[in-house]
């Protein structure tokens, strides 16, 4: 078991290395897909390590790499990422469009109730002062907000139709 833990720790400690952000030739970020795949395959086992890493992450590369791993884990059905909201929420006010898009994707999939307000704040900020020349963050942020509204509408219709 110790070998697995040191392997997870090694993978997580390298998050942020090799990240390439969008540019004039490419409107998306590039990550180390092998490391991402290994962490995604470890699933819930890796979450405490990623949570701890995010609590001390200081660079945009570290944050975005960690968030994109969590986003891919959600696609794979890994449970428990919604419980990481207190850690992830510290990035809600970051103005980086790269961070905002990843947060919006995670919030769209977890539907953590506390994230609805920050998503609206991100959308307003991006609308008033857009800061990404290579892609439109409002598309993902707005989509996440729509997912919240759709989900809430479904919940309300259940109560009305009873």
Buried (B, 14 or more C-beta within 10 A) or exposed (E): EEEEEEEBBEBBEBBBEEBEBBEEEEEEBEBBEEBBEBBBEBBEEBBBBBBEBBEEBEEBBBBBBBBBBBBBBBEEEBEEBBEBBEBBBEBBEBEBBBBBBBBBBBBBBBBBEEBBEBBBEBBEBBEEEEEBEBBBBBEBBBEBBEBBEEEEEEEEEEEEEE
